[in-house]
Protein backbone atom coordinates (compact mmCIF):
# COMPACT_ATOMS: atom_id res chain seq x y z
CA UNK A 1 0.00 0.00 0.00
CA UNK A 2 1.29 3.43 -0.92
CA UNK A 3 0.17 6.62 0.76
CA UNK A 4 0.10 9.85 -1.21
CA UNK A 5 0.82 12.96 0.77
CA UNK A 6 -0.01 16.51 -0.24
CA UNK A 7 3.57 17.13 -1.36
CA UNK A 8 4.06 13.88 -3.30
CA UNK A 9 3.36 12.74 -6.85
CA UNK A 10 1.60 9.56 -7.85
CA UNK A 11 3.43 6.23 -7.41
CA UNK A 12 5.77 5.30 -10.31
CA UNK A 13 3.40 2.61 -11.62
CA UNK A 14 0.50 5.03 -11.88
CA UNK A 15 2.72 7.68 -13.46
CA UNK A 16 3.77 5.10 -16.08
CA UNK A 17 0.14 4.19 -16.79
CA UNK A 18 -0.89 7.83 -17.14
CA UNK A 19 2.03 8.53 -19.45
CA UNK A 20 1.23 5.50 -21.62
CA UNK A 21 -2.45 6.39 -21.81
CA UNK A 22 -1.53 9.95 -22.79
CA UNK A 23 0.65 8.66 -25.64
CA UNK A 24 -2.06 6.26 -26.85
CA UNK A 25 -4.76 8.93 -26.86
CA UNK A 26 -2.44 11.42 -28.56
CA UNK A 27 -1.77 8.88 -31.33
CA UNK A 28 -5.50 8.21 -31.78
CA UNK A 29 -6.25 11.94 -31.89
CA UNK A 30 -3.53 12.61 -34.47
CA UNK A 31 -4.77 9.74 -36.65
CA UNK A 32 -8.39 10.93 -36.38
CA UNK A 33 -7.53 14.50 -37.40
CA UNK A 34 -5.24 13.37 -40.23
CA UNK A 35 -7.93 11.04 -41.52
CA UNK A 36 -10.49 13.83 -41.23
CA UNK A 37 -8.29 16.05 -43.39
CA UNK A 38 -7.90 13.30 -46.00
CA UNK A 39 -11.65 12.61 -46.07
CA UNK A 40 -12.47 16.31 -46.41
CA UNK A 41 -9.98 16.72 -49.26
CA UNK A 42 -11.82 13.98 -51.18
CA UNK A 43 -15.39 15.02 -50.35
CA UNK A 44 -15.36 18.72 -49.57
CA UNK A 45 -18.63 19.31 -51.46
CA UNK A 46 -20.48 16.81 -49.30
CA UNK A 47 -20.33 19.06 -46.25
CA UNK A 48 -20.31 17.51 -42.78
CA UNK A 49 -21.07 13.83 -43.21
CA UNK A 50 -21.31 11.42 -40.32
CA UNK A 51 -17.88 10.04 -41.16
CA UNK A 52 -16.34 13.50 -40.69
CA UNK A 53 -18.28 14.18 -37.50
CA UNK A 54 -17.16 10.84 -36.03
CA UNK A 55 -13.52 11.63 -36.73
CA UNK A 56 -13.91 15.14 -35.29
CA UNK A 57 -15.57 13.90 -32.09
CA UNK A 58 -13.06 11.12 -31.56
CA UNK A 59 -10.14 13.44 -32.26
CA UNK A 60 -11.43 16.02 -29.77
CA UNK A 61 -12.24 13.32 -27.20
CA UNK A 62 -8.78 11.76 -27.25
CA UNK A 63 -7.13 15.18 -27.32
CA UNK A 64 -9.07 15.97 -24.16
CA UNK A 65 -7.89 12.77 -22.50
CA UNK A 66 -4.31 13.53 -23.47
CA UNK A 67 -4.54 16.96 -21.86
CA UNK A 68 -6.22 15.48 -18.77
CA UNK A 69 -3.53 12.83 -18.20
CA UNK A 70 -0.68 15.31 -18.63
CA UNK A 71 -2.28 17.95 -16.39
CA UNK A 72 -3.12 15.35 -13.73
CA UNK A 73 0.54 14.42 -13.36
CA UNK A 74 1.66 18.05 -13.37
CA UNK A 75 -1.08 19.26 -11.02
CA UNK A 76 -0.52 16.46 -8.49
CA UNK A 77 3.24 17.02 -8.29
CA UNK A 78 2.86 20.80 -8.11
CA UNK A 79 -0.05 20.75 -5.64
CA UNK A 80 -2.52 22.74 -7.71
CA UNK A 81 -5.34 23.56 -5.30
CA UNK A 82 -7.87 24.06 -8.11
CA UNK A 83 -7.15 20.67 -9.63
CA UNK A 84 -8.50 18.70 -6.67
CA UNK A 85 -11.79 20.56 -6.97
CA UNK A 86 -13.71 21.71 -10.03
CA UNK A 87 -10.82 22.04 -12.52
CA UNK A 88 -9.83 18.40 -12.38
CA UNK A 89 -13.49 17.36 -12.54
CA UNK A 90 -14.12 19.38 -15.72
CA UNK A 91 -11.03 18.04 -17.50
CA UNK A 92 -12.02 14.51 -16.48
CA UNK A 93 -15.67 14.78 -17.52
CA UNK A 94 -15.48 16.75 -20.79
CA UNK A 95 -13.71 14.08 -22.94
CA UNK A 96 -16.15 11.47 -21.70
CA UNK A 97 -19.07 13.60 -22.86
CA UNK A 98 -17.58 13.82 -26.37
CA UNK A 99 -17.05 10.06 -26.33
CA UNK A 100 -20.66 9.55 -25.27
CA UNK A 101 -21.87 11.88 -28.03
CA UNK A 102 -19.92 9.97 -30.71
CA UNK A 103 -21.52 6.63 -29.86
CA UNK A 104 -24.91 8.26 -29.35
CA UNK A 105 -24.57 9.48 -32.94
CA UNK A 106 -23.79 5.92 -34.02
CA UNK A 107 -26.94 4.74 -32.25
CA UNK A 108 -29.02 7.41 -34.00
CA UNK A 109 -27.74 6.20 -37.36
CA UNK A 110 -28.61 2.60 -36.59
CA UNK A 111 -32.09 3.69 -35.49
CA UNK A 112 -32.46 5.60 -38.79
CA UNK A 113 -31.47 2.54 -40.80
CA UNK A 114 -33.83 0.23 -38.92
CA UNK A 115 -36.84 2.54 -39.13
CA UNK A 116 -36.22 3.47 -42.78
CA UNK A 117 -36.00 -0.19 -43.63
CA UNK A 118 -39.36 -0.77 -41.95
CA UNK A 119 -40.89 2.25 -43.71
CA UNK A 120 -39.73 1.05 -47.12
CA UNK A 121 -41.13 -2.41 -46.47
CA UNK A 122 -44.53 -0.82 -45.81
CA UNK A 123 -44.42 1.60 -48.75
CA UNK A 124 -42.55 -0.55 -51.25
CA UNK A 125 -40.27 2.39 -52.14
CA UNK A 126 -36.69 1.36 -52.88
CA UNK A 127 -35.44 4.71 -54.21
CA UNK A 128 -34.68 6.32 -50.89
CA UNK A 129 -31.86 8.85 -50.89
CA UNK A 130 -30.15 10.14 -47.81
CA UNK A 131 -27.19 12.34 -47.00
CA UNK A 132 -25.31 11.01 -44.02
CA UNK A 133 -26.43 13.85 -41.77
CA UNK A 134 -29.81 14.39 -43.42
CA UNK A 135 -32.73 12.06 -42.83
CA UNK A 136 -35.16 13.64 -45.31
CA UNK A 137 -35.63 12.72 -48.96
CA UNK A 138 -36.53 16.19 -50.20
CA UNK A 139 -33.40 18.15 -49.39
CA UNK A 140 -30.48 17.64 -51.79
CA UNK A 141 -27.11 16.59 -50.47
CA UNK A 142 -25.48 19.62 -52.09
CA UNK A 143 -26.76 23.15 -51.71
CA UNK A 144 -26.40 26.04 -54.15
CA UNK A 145 -24.05 28.65 -52.73
CA UNK A 146 -24.83 32.33 -53.00
CA UNK A 147 -22.21 35.02 -53.59
CA UNK A 148 -21.27 35.34 -49.90
CA UNK A 149 -20.86 31.57 -49.60
CA UNK A 150 -18.62 31.54 -52.65
CA UNK A 151 -16.36 34.09 -50.98
CA UNK A 152 -16.53 32.45 -47.57
CA UNK A 153 -17.41 28.79 -48.19
CA UNK A 154 -19.14 27.11 -45.28
CA UNK A 155 -19.66 23.32 -45.44
CA UNK A 156 -23.32 22.35 -45.69
CA UNK A 157 -24.82 20.67 -42.67
CA UNK A 158 -28.19 18.95 -42.77
CA UNK A 159 -29.24 17.52 -39.43
CA UNK A 160 -31.93 14.87 -39.14
CA UNK A 161 -34.51 14.73 -36.36
CA UNK A 162 -32.72 12.01 -34.43
CA UNK A 163 -29.42 13.83 -34.77
CA UNK A 164 -31.08 16.88 -33.21
CA UNK A 165 -31.90 14.65 -30.26
CA UNK A 166 -28.23 13.66 -30.05
CA UNK A 167 -27.21 17.33 -30.00
CA UNK A 168 -29.86 18.13 -27.39
CA UNK A 169 -28.81 15.26 -25.12
CA UNK A 170 -25.14 16.25 -25.45
CA UNK A 171 -25.90 19.86 -24.55
CA UNK A 172 -27.97 18.75 -21.54
CA UNK A 173 -25.22 16.44 -20.29
CA UNK A 174 -22.67 19.24 -20.71
CA UNK A 175 -24.91 21.65 -18.77
CA UNK A 176 -25.33 19.09 -15.99
CA UNK A 177 -21.56 18.63 -15.86
CA UNK A 178 -21.05 22.39 -15.49
CA UNK A 179 -23.66 22.50 -12.72
CA UNK A 180 -21.90 19.67 -10.86
CA UNK A 181 -18.55 21.44 -11.31
CA UNK A 182 -20.02 24.58 -9.70
CA UNK A 183 -21.38 22.50 -6.79
CA UNK A 184 -17.99 20.85 -6.33
CA UNK A 185 -16.31 24.26 -6.26
CA UNK A 186 -18.84 25.58 -3.72
CA UNK A 187 -18.36 22.44 -1.63
CA UNK A 188 -14.69 23.26 -1.14
CA UNK A 189 -15.73 26.05 1.24
CA UNK A 190 -17.38 25.88 4.64
CA UNK A 191 -20.86 24.60 3.79
CA UNK A 192 -22.86 21.35 3.99
CA UNK A 193 -22.02 20.37 0.38
CA UNK A 194 -19.57 17.47 0.15
CA UNK A 195 -17.54 17.82 -3.07
CA UNK A 196 -16.55 14.14 -3.06
CA UNK A 197 -20.18 13.03 -2.83
CA UNK A 198 -21.21 15.39 -5.65
CA UNK A 199 -18.47 14.05 -7.92
CA UNK A 200 -19.41 10.49 -6.99
CA UNK A 201 -23.07 11.09 -7.90
CA UNK A 202 -22.11 12.47 -11.32
CA UNK A 203 -19.74 9.59 -12.07
CA UNK A 204 -22.29 6.94 -11.04
CA UNK A 205 -25.09 8.60 -13.04
CA UNK A 206 -22.91 8.86 -16.13
CA UNK A 207 -21.88 5.21 -15.73
CA UNK A 208 -25.54 4.15 -15.73
CA UNK A 209 -26.13 6.22 -18.87
CA UNK A 210 -23.16 4.51 -20.53
CA UNK A 211 -24.60 1.11 -19.64
CA UNK A 212 -27.93 2.08 -21.22
CA UNK A 213 -26.16 3.29 -24.36
CA UNK A 214 -24.26 0.01 -24.64
CA UNK A 215 -27.50 -1.94 -24.26
CA UNK A 216 -29.23 0.15 -26.93
CA UNK A 217 -26.33 -0.38 -29.36
CA UNK A 218 -26.49 -4.11 -28.70
CA UNK A 219 -30.25 -4.24 -29.41
CA UNK A 220 -30.12 -2.23 -32.62
CA UNK A 221 -26.94 -3.98 -33.70
CA UNK A 222 -28.73 -7.31 -33.38
CA UNK A 223 -31.72 -5.94 -35.31
CA UNK A 224 -29.50 -4.72 -38.15
CA UNK A 225 -27.65 -8.03 -38.17
CA UNK A 226 -30.90 -9.98 -38.52
CA UNK A 227 -32.09 -7.74 -41.36
CA UNK A 228 -28.82 -7.96 -43.29
CA UNK A 229 -28.51 -11.71 -42.73
CA UNK A 230 -31.48 -12.20 -45.06
CA UNK A 231 -29.52 -10.83 -48.02
CA UNK A 232 -27.06 -13.07 -49.84
CA UNK A 233 -24.03 -11.09 -50.92
CA UNK A 234 -20.41 -10.61 -49.94
CA UNK A 235 -21.03 -6.96 -49.17
CA UNK A 236 -23.84 -7.86 -46.78
CA UNK A 237 -21.55 -10.28 -44.97
CA UNK A 238 -18.89 -7.59 -44.58
CA UNK A 239 -21.37 -5.08 -43.19
CA UNK A 240 -22.83 -7.68 -40.84
CA UNK A 241 -19.44 -8.23 -39.27
CA UNK A 242 -18.89 -4.50 -38.90
CA UNK A 243 -22.21 -4.09 -37.12
CA UNK A 244 -21.53 -7.14 -34.97
CA UNK A 245 -18.03 -5.96 -34.09
CA UNK A 246 -19.19 -2.48 -33.13
CA UNK A 247 -22.04 -3.84 -31.01
CA UNK A 248 -19.81 -6.34 -29.18
CA UNK A 249 -17.01 -3.84 -28.59
CA UNK A 250 -19.49 -1.25 -27.32
CA UNK A 251 -21.16 -3.62 -24.88
CA UNK A 252 -17.92 -5.09 -23.52
CA UNK A 253 -16.05 -1.79 -23.24
CA UNK A 254 -18.97 0.26 -21.90
CA UNK A 255 -19.83 -2.40 -19.33
CA UNK A 256 -16.22 -2.62 -18.18
CA UNK A 257 -15.89 1.16 -17.88
CA UNK A 258 -19.22 1.50 -16.05
CA UNK A 259 -18.41 -1.24 -13.55
CA UNK A 260 -15.04 0.31 -12.76
CA UNK A 261 -16.72 3.69 -12.28
CA UNK A 262 -19.44 2.24 -10.04
CA UNK A 263 -17.22 0.01 -7.92
CA UNK A 264 -14.01 2.08 -7.60
CA UNK A 265 -12.85 5.69 -7.27
CA UNK A 266 -10.76 5.62 -10.46
CA UNK A 267 -12.74 8.38 -12.28
CA UNK A 268 -12.01 10.79 -9.40
CA UNK A 269 -8.39 9.78 -8.93
CA UNK A 270 -7.41 13.42 -9.40
CA UNK A 271 -8.76 14.02 -5.86
CA UNK A 272 -6.57 11.40 -4.19
CA UNK A 273 -4.08 13.42 -2.19
CA UNK A 274 -4.58 11.76 1.18
CA UNK A 275 -5.97 8.38 0.16
CA UNK A 276 -4.27 5.00 0.29
CA UNK A 277 -3.59 3.60 -3.16
CA UNK A 278 -2.80 0.01 -4.00
CA UNK A 279 -0.38 0.22 -6.90
CA UNK A 280 -1.37 -2.99 -8.70
CA UNK A 281 -5.17 -2.80 -8.38
CA UNK A 282 -5.23 0.90 -9.21
CA UNK A 283 -3.06 0.32 -12.29
CA UNK A 284 -5.36 -2.43 -13.56
CA UNK A 285 -8.45 -0.30 -12.89
CA UNK A 286 -6.94 2.64 -14.76
CA UNK A 287 -6.24 0.45 -17.78
CA UNK A 288 -9.77 -1.00 -17.71
CA UNK A 289 -11.47 2.37 -17.31
CA UNK A 290 -9.50 4.49 -19.75
CA UNK A 291 -7.92 2.15 -22.29
CA UNK A 292 -10.61 -0.56 -22.50
CA UNK A 293 -13.45 1.86 -21.74
CA UNK A 294 -12.51 4.68 -24.11
CA UNK A 295 -9.36 4.27 -26.20
CA UNK A 296 -10.16 0.78 -27.53
CA UNK A 297 -13.72 1.52 -28.82
CA UNK A 298 -12.56 4.84 -30.31
CA UNK A 299 -9.73 3.10 -32.16
CA UNK A 300 -12.12 0.38 -33.37
CA UNK A 301 -14.55 2.94 -34.79
CA UNK A 302 -11.69 4.60 -36.67
CA UNK A 303 -10.65 1.21 -38.05
CA UNK A 304 -14.21 0.51 -39.25
CA UNK A 305 -14.31 3.92 -40.97
CA UNK A 306 -10.83 3.65 -42.47
CA UNK A 307 -12.08 3.56 -46.10
CA UNK A 308 -11.81 6.92 -47.83
CA UNK A 309 -14.58 8.18 -50.11
CA UNK A 310 -13.75 8.07 -53.83
CA UNK A 311 -11.90 11.14 -55.06
CA UNK A 312 -14.45 11.76 -57.81
CA UNK A 313 -17.02 12.71 -55.14
CA UNK A 314 -15.35 16.11 -54.89
CA UNK A 315 -15.94 16.77 -58.59
CA UNK A 316 -19.53 15.65 -59.00
CA UNK A 317 -22.71 17.47 -58.05
CA UNK A 318 -25.30 14.75 -58.27
CA UNK A 319 -26.71 13.11 -55.18
CA UNK A 320 -25.63 9.65 -54.02
CA UNK A 321 -28.31 6.98 -54.13
CA UNK A 322 -26.71 4.54 -51.72
CA UNK A 323 -26.69 4.87 -47.94
CA UNK A 324 -23.45 3.54 -46.53
CA UNK A 325 -23.05 1.85 -43.20
CA UNK A 326 -20.83 4.47 -41.66
CA UNK A 327 -18.83 6.20 -44.39
CA UNK A 328 -19.72 7.87 -47.69
CA UNK A 329 -20.50 5.50 -50.56
CA UNK A 330 -20.31 5.64 -54.37
CA UNK A 331 -22.99 4.63 -56.83
CA UNK A 332 -23.71 3.61 -60.35
CA UNK A 333 -20.39 2.13 -61.51
CA UNK A 334 -20.88 -1.49 -60.62
CA UNK A 335 -23.17 -3.45 -58.29
CA UNK A 336 -20.18 -5.16 -56.70
CA UNK A 337 -18.84 -1.76 -55.61
CA UNK A 338 -21.95 -0.92 -53.60
CA UNK A 339 -21.81 -0.78 -49.85
CA UNK A 340 -24.59 -2.90 -48.43
CA UNK A 341 -26.71 -1.43 -45.71
CA UNK A 342 -30.25 -2.00 -44.63
CA UNK A 343 -31.56 0.44 -47.23
CA UNK A 344 -29.35 -0.59 -50.15
CA UNK A 345 -29.75 -4.24 -49.28
CA UNK A 346 -33.45 -4.00 -49.91
CA UNK A 347 -32.77 -2.99 -53.50
CA UNK A 348 -30.69 -6.13 -53.94
CA UNK A 349 -33.07 -8.33 -52.01
CA UNK A 350 -35.76 -7.87 -54.63
CA UNK A 351 -33.53 -9.98 -56.85
CA UNK A 352 -32.39 -12.41 -54.16
CA UNK A 353 -34.58 -13.01 -51.13
CA UNK A 354 -37.17 -10.75 -49.46
CA UNK A 355 -36.47 -9.11 -46.12
C-alpha positions in Angstrom: 0.0 0.0 0.0 1.3 3.4 -0.9 0.2 6.6 0.8 0.1 9.8 -1.2 0.8 13.0 0.8 0.0 16.5 -0.2 3.6 17.1 -1.4 4.1 13.9 -3.3 3.4 12.7 -6.8 1.6 9.6 -7.9 3.4 6.2 -7.4 5.8 5.3 -10.3 3.4 2.6 -11.6 0.5 5.0 -11.9 2.7 7.7 -13.5 3.8 5.1 -16.1 0.1 4.2 -16.8 -0.9 7.8 -17.1 2.0 8.5 -19.4 1.2 5.5 -21.6 -2.4 6.4 -21.8 -1.5 10.0 -22.8 0.7 8.7 -25.6 -2.1 6.3 -26.8 -4.8 8.9 -26.9 -2.4 11.4 -28.6 -1.8 8.9 -31.3 -5.5 8.2 -31.8 -6.2 11.9 -31.9 -3.5 12.6 -34.5 -4.8 9.7 -36.6 -8.4 10.9 -36.4 -7.5 14.5 -37.4 -5.2 13.4 -40.2 -7.9 11.0 -41.5 -10.5 13.8 -41.2 -8.3 16.1 -43.4 -7.9 13.3 -46.0 -11.6 12.6 -46.1 -12.5 16.3 -46.4 -10.0 16.7 -49.3 -11.8 14.0 -51.2 -15.4 15.0 -50.4 -15.4 18.7 -49.6 -18.6 19.3 -51.5 -20.5 16.8 -49.3 -20.3 19.1 -46.2 -20.3 17.5 -42.8 -21.1 13.8 -43.2 -21.3 11.4 -40.3 -17.9 10.0 -41.2 -16.3 13.5 -40.7 -18.3 14.2 -37.5 -17.2 10.8 -36.0 -13.5 11.6 -36.7 -13.9 15.1 -35.3 -15.6 13.9 -32.1 -13.1 11.1 -31.6 -10.1 13.4 -32.3 -11.4 16.0 -29.8 -12.2 13.3 -27.2 -8.8 11.8 -27.3 -7.1 15.2 -27.3 -9.1 16.0 -24.2 -7.9 12.8 -22.5 -4.3 13.5 -23.5 -4.5 17.0 -21.9 -6.2 15.5 -18.8 -3.5 12.8 -18.2 -0.7 15.3 -18.6 -2.3 17.9 -16.4 -3.1 15.3 -13.7 0.5 14.4 -13.4 1.7 18.0 -13.4 -1.1 19.3 -11.0 -0.5 16.5 -8.5 3.2 17.0 -8.3 2.9 20.8 -8.1 0.0 20.8 -5.6 -2.5 22.7 -7.7 -5.3 23.6 -5.3 -7.9 24.1 -8.1 -7.1 20.7 -9.6 -8.5 18.7 -6.7 -11.8 20.6 -7.0 -13.7 21.7 -10.0 -10.8 22.0 -12.5 -9.8 18.4 -12.4 -13.5 17.4 -12.5 -14.1 19.4 -15.7 -11.0 18.0 -17.5 -12.0 14.5 -16.5 -15.7 14.8 -17.5 -15.5 16.8 -20.8 -13.7 14.1 -22.9 -16.2 11.5 -21.7 -19.1 13.6 -22.9 -17.6 13.8 -26.4 -17.0 10.1 -26.3 -20.7 9.5 -25.3 -21.9 11.9 -28.0 -19.9 10.0 -30.7 -21.5 6.6 -29.9 -24.9 8.3 -29.3 -24.6 9.5 -32.9 -23.8 5.9 -34.0 -26.9 4.7 -32.3 -29.0 7.4 -34.0 -27.7 6.2 -37.4 -28.6 2.6 -36.6 -32.1 3.7 -35.5 -32.5 5.6 -38.8 -31.5 2.5 -40.8 -33.8 0.2 -38.9 -36.8 2.5 -39.1 -36.2 3.5 -42.8 -36.0 -0.2 -43.6 -39.4 -0.8 -42.0 -40.9 2.2 -43.7 -39.7 1.0 -47.1 -41.1 -2.4 -46.5 -44.5 -0.8 -45.8 -44.4 1.6 -48.7 -42.5 -0.5 -51.3 -40.3 2.4 -52.1 -36.7 1.4 -52.9 -35.4 4.7 -54.2 -34.7 6.3 -50.9 -31.9 8.9 -50.9 -30.1 10.1 -47.8 -27.2 12.3 -47.0 -25.3 11.0 -44.0 -26.4 13.9 -41.8 -29.8 14.4 -43.4 -32.7 12.1 -42.8 -35.2 13.6 -45.3 -35.6 12.7 -49.0 -36.5 16.2 -50.2 -33.4 18.2 -49.4 -30.5 17.6 -51.8 -27.1 16.6 -50.5 -25.5 19.6 -52.1 -26.8 23.2 -51.7 -26.4 26.0 -54.2 -24.1 28.7 -52.7 -24.8 32.3 -53.0 -22.2 35.0 -53.6 -21.3 35.3 -49.9 -20.9 31.6 -49.6 -18.6 31.5 -52.7 -16.4 34.1 -51.0 -16.5 32.4 -47.6 -17.4 28.8 -48.2 -19.1 27.1 -45.3 -19.7 23.3 -45.4 -23.3 22.3 -45.7 -24.8 20.7 -42.7 -28.2 19.0 -42.8 -29.2 17.5 -39.4 -31.9 14.9 -39.1 -34.5 14.7 -36.4 -32.7 12.0 -34.4 -29.4 13.8 -34.8 -31.1 16.9 -33.2 -31.9 14.6 -30.3 -28.2 13.7 -30.1 -27.2 17.3 -30.0 -29.9 18.1 -27.4 -28.8 15.3 -25.1 -25.1 16.2 -25.5 -25.9 19.9 -24.5 -28.0 18.7 -21.5 -25.2 16.4 -20.3 -22.7 19.2 -20.7 -24.9 21.7 -18.8 -25.3 19.1 -16.0 -21.6 18.6 -15.9 -21.0 22.4 -15.5 -23.7 22.5 -12.7 -21.9 19.7 -10.9 -18.6 21.4 -11.3 -20.0 24.6 -9.7 -21.4 22.5 -6.8 -18.0 20.9 -6.3 -16.3 24.3 -6.3 -18.8 25.6 -3.7 -18.4 22.4 -1.6 -14.7 23.3 -1.1 -15.7 26.0 1.2 -17.4 25.9 4.6 -20.9 24.6 3.8 -22.9 21.4 4.0 -22.0 20.4 0.4 -19.6 17.5 0.1 -17.5 17.8 -3.1 -16.6 14.1 -3.1 -20.2 13.0 -2.8 -21.2 15.4 -5.6 -18.5 14.1 -7.9 -19.4 10.5 -7.0 -23.1 11.1 -7.9 -22.1 12.5 -11.3 -19.7 9.6 -12.1 -22.3 6.9 -11.0 -25.1 8.6 -13.0 -22.9 8.9 -16.1 -21.9 5.2 -15.7 -25.5 4.2 -15.7 -26.1 6.2 -18.9 -23.2 4.5 -20.5 -24.6 1.1 -19.6 -27.9 2.1 -21.2 -26.2 3.3 -24.4 -24.3 0.0 -24.6 -27.5 -1.9 -24.3 -29.2 0.2 -26.9 -26.3 -0.4 -29.4 -26.5 -4.1 -28.7 -30.2 -4.2 -29.4 -30.1 -2.2 -32.6 -26.9 -4.0 -33.7 -28.7 -7.3 -33.4 -31.7 -5.9 -35.3 -29.5 -4.7 -38.2 -27.6 -8.0 -38.2 -30.9 -10.0 -38.5 -32.1 -7.7 -41.4 -28.8 -8.0 -43.3 -28.5 -11.7 -42.7 -31.5 -12.2 -45.1 -29.5 -10.8 -48.0 -27.1 -13.1 -49.8 -24.0 -11.1 -50.9 -20.4 -10.6 -49.9 -21.0 -7.0 -49.2 -23.8 -7.9 -46.8 -21.6 -10.3 -45.0 -18.9 -7.6 -44.6 -21.4 -5.1 -43.2 -22.8 -7.7 -40.8 -19.4 -8.2 -39.3 -18.9 -4.5 -38.9 -22.2 -4.1 -37.1 -21.5 -7.1 -35.0 -18.0 -6.0 -34.1 -19.2 -2.5 -33.1 -22.0 -3.8 -31.0 -19.8 -6.3 -29.2 -17.0 -3.8 -28.6 -19.5 -1.3 -27.3 -21.2 -3.6 -24.9 -17.9 -5.1 -23.5 -16.1 -1.8 -23.2 -19.0 0.3 -21.9 -19.8 -2.4 -19.3 -16.2 -2.6 -18.2 -15.9 1.2 -17.9 -19.2 1.5 -16.1 -18.4 -1.2 -13.5 -15.0 0.3 -12.8 -16.7 3.7 -12.3 -19.4 2.2 -10.0 -17.2 0.0 -7.9 -14.0 2.1 -7.6 -12.9 5.7 -7.3 -10.8 5.6 -10.5 -12.7 8.4 -12.3 -12.0 10.8 -9.4 -8.4 9.8 -8.9 -7.4 13.4 -9.4 -8.8 14.0 -5.9 -6.6 11.4 -4.2 -4.1 13.4 -2.2 -4.6 11.8 1.2 -6.0 8.4 0.2 -4.3 5.0 0.3 -3.6 3.6 -3.2 -2.8 0.0 -4.0 -0.4 0.2 -6.9 -1.4 -3.0 -8.7 -5.2 -2.8 -8.4 -5.2 0.9 -9.2 -3.1 0.3 -12.3 -5.4 -2.4 -13.6 -8.4 -0.3 -12.9 -6.9 2.6 -14.8 -6.2 0.4 -17.8 -9.8 -1.0 -17.7 -11.5 2.4 -17.3 -9.5 4.5 -19.7 -7.9 2.1 -22.3 -10.6 -0.6 -22.5 -13.4 1.9 -21.7 -12.5 4.7 -24.1 -9.4 4.3 -26.2 -10.2 0.8 -27.5 -13.7 1.5 -28.8 -12.6 4.8 -30.3 -9.7 3.1 -32.2 -12.1 0.4 -33.4 -14.5 2.9 -34.8 -11.7 4.6 -36.7 -10.7 1.2 -38.0 -14.2 0.5 -39.3 -14.3 3.9 -41.0 -10.8 3.7 -42.5 -12.1 3.6 -46.1 -11.8 6.9 -47.8 -14.6 8.2 -50.1 -13.8 8.1 -53.8 -11.9 11.1 -55.1 -14.5 11.8 -57.8 -17.0 12.7 -55.1 -15.3 16.1 -54.9 -15.9 16.8 -58.6 -19.5 15.7 -59.0 -22.7 17.5 -58.1 -25.3 14.7 -58.3 -26.7 13.1 -55.2 -25.6 9.7 -54.0 -28.3 7.0 -54.1 -26.7 4.5 -51.7 -26.7 4.9 -47.9 -23.5 3.5 -46.5 -23.0 1.8 -43.2 -20.8 4.5 -41.7 -18.8 6.2 -44.4 -19.7 7.9 -47.7 -20.5 5.5 -50.6 -20.3 5.6 -54.4 -23.0 4.6 -56.8 -23.7 3.6 -60.3 -20.4 2.1 -61.5 -20.9 -1.5 -60.6 -23.2 -3.5 -58.3 -20.2 -5.2 -56.7 -18.8 -1.8 -55.6 -22.0 -0.9 -53.6 -21.8 -0.8 -49.8 -24.6 -2.9 -48.4 -26.7 -1.4 -45.7 -30.2 -2.0 -44.6 -31.6 0.4 -47.2 -29.4 -0.6 -50.1 -29.8 -4.2 -49.3 -33.4 -4.0 -49.9 -32.8 -3.0 -53.5 -30.7 -6.1 -53.9 -33.1 -8.3 -52.0 -35.8 -7.9 -54.6 -33.5 -10.0 -56.9 -32.4 -12.4 -54.2 -34.6 -13.0 -51.1 -37.2 -10.8 -49.5 -36.5 -9.1 -46.1 
